[in-house]
Structures are given as structure tokens and as C-alpha cells.
Amino acid sequence: HRMTLVQATQACGSIGARLCYPTELGLVMDPDSEDACDGAAEMRVWTSSLCRTGGNVVGHLSQGGVSGTADTTPARCSQMEELLNARCCADLAMPPPSPPLRLLDAPAGVHAGGATCTSLSLSWEPPPYTPPSGPLDYAVAWIDASADDSVPGDEAERLVVTAPTLQVDRLSPGETYTFWVAARNGLGLGAWSRPVEVATIPPTRAPDAPIEPALAAGDSCDSLELYLPDRRTDGCASDEALALQIISAAVPVWTTTQHTTGTRVLLGQLDSAQAYRFRLIAFN
């Protein structure tokens, strides 16, 4: 395109660049050499007959600014109409390469607090890291027992959270729990923290009476299945298990058949000629 040096400079500036210097394009720059004018239109970033006083004398652009030759002034060359071989260049500062990604160290300062009969809170400090290897999320594992293992086993319950805190609910009163925390980045799960033990508050009173069991559908003559209520009472009167009791005309006293923490019970070896009654007792 035919444009002036000013127009070309503005065009490059609009995209955050500048006009390239001839040396950046591998072009001849020395206007004082005897052969510098041979093929000037190809050897200069720009050239124009308006910058000449005769022959092949041309103007050029350098890091020092606009230059003219002979009796042609730099100001006149800046307004030339033929700008040839012009390119836009940008000065880029290349950032240093990112360090190699590695698994994260164990989170520090794992702390358990705010324990109630059925809940507690955990917090920890993210492990030190160099971007871009920072933690994406955290794995929290725990068991309902004391342990000094360096890593949790397959029996541990696990949760994944994105913040360095966690509220753990639905715990049992008066139990000791062991927790581990590990941070995960794009390479995988890092080292587990040292185990942290914490105990919930023991129950402060006996649990309330549970909901009565329900009879499941069935057509057996000597067995039946009962549905039991799920967790019966929250808080410090929470029950740890249920005792299922049975009474009949043949055995006219309440007798405990089994203890359970589940929600279904199958009873067998019953007498098809007898009527049975059932009740539940919760305890902690």
C-alpha cells in the first residue's frame, strides 16, 4: 500500500507495534557505502522519489529516527508517498520457562476444632508451591479410630474439597477420629499430612424412643423382614445402635433378638401359627 511514514507508524502503533528497522529485516543499512544505492527499493525499509535529489539516493529509517540524504530533509521524507518493504515489529519480553510440574508436599498445620457430639471442623495451610503447580483441590480421609499410619487405608472415608477447610457431620458421639489431608495438582495427589486425632463430645443423655419398625412385603411362612428407621436422634442424644425385641404368646416376655445399626432386619425360624410383636430400643 502507498502510505507515508507517519501513516505507517500510526498503523503499527494501533496494534501495539512499531515499524521494523532494516537490520531486523536483513536489509542493507549503510547509506554511505558505494554500492548502497544498487537496488535501493529492495534494500531499504522505505524509499521514495520524493526523498531523492537525483540518481538512486534514498532516505531510510533507523533507530536514530528518520534520515534523508543530500539536500532532502528528514521532514520531507516522513511525508513520502511510496513506503516499500515496510513491516511492523514488536519488542517482546519472553518470560522464563515454567518450572517442571511436581507433586505437592503435605499440607501443614492441620487442625481440628469446634467438636460437638456429631460434628467437627478441620482447617489446614496449603503446601508451598511454585506456579503453575498450585493445588486444584484437597482430599480429606478419616477413620473412626486412633491411628498413627502415615497414609489412610482403603477403609477410610474420603471427601474432596476446593478450600482448605471442611465441616464433617454425621459423626458418632464420644468417638475418636483420625484425619489425613493431601493436596492435588495437575500431576496428581501429593503427600498426606501427618495423622490428626480428635474426639467428639460424649452423649449427654439417653436417646429418644425410636420410630416403630415397619413390616416389609413377603410371603414366607417362617420368616419376615423389618424396615428400621434411619438415624433416629441427632445431637448429644444420638443413638449408636438399636436393639430389636420380640414377644409372642409362646414366649410372653420381651426378648432382644439382635443389635443393629442398619435399616433392615431379616428374622427367620418363626412359627407360622404364632403372632409376634416387635419393638425397638435405642441406646448410646
Buried (B, 14 or more C-beta within 10 A) or exposed (E): EEBBBEBBBEBBEEEEBBBBBBEEBEBBBEBEEEEBBEEBEEBBBBBBEBBBEEEEBBBBBEEEEBBBBEEBEBEBBBEBEBBBBBEBEEEEEEEEEEEEBEBBBBBEEBEBEEBBBBBBBBBBEBBEBEEEBBBEEBBBBBBBEEBEEEEBEEEBEEEEBEEBEBEBEEBBBBBEBBBBBBBBBEEEBBBBBEBBBBBBBEBEEEBEEBEEBEEEEEEEEEEBBBEBBEEBBBBBBBBBBBBBBBBBEEEEEEEEEEEBEEEEBEBEEBEEEEEBEBBBBBEB
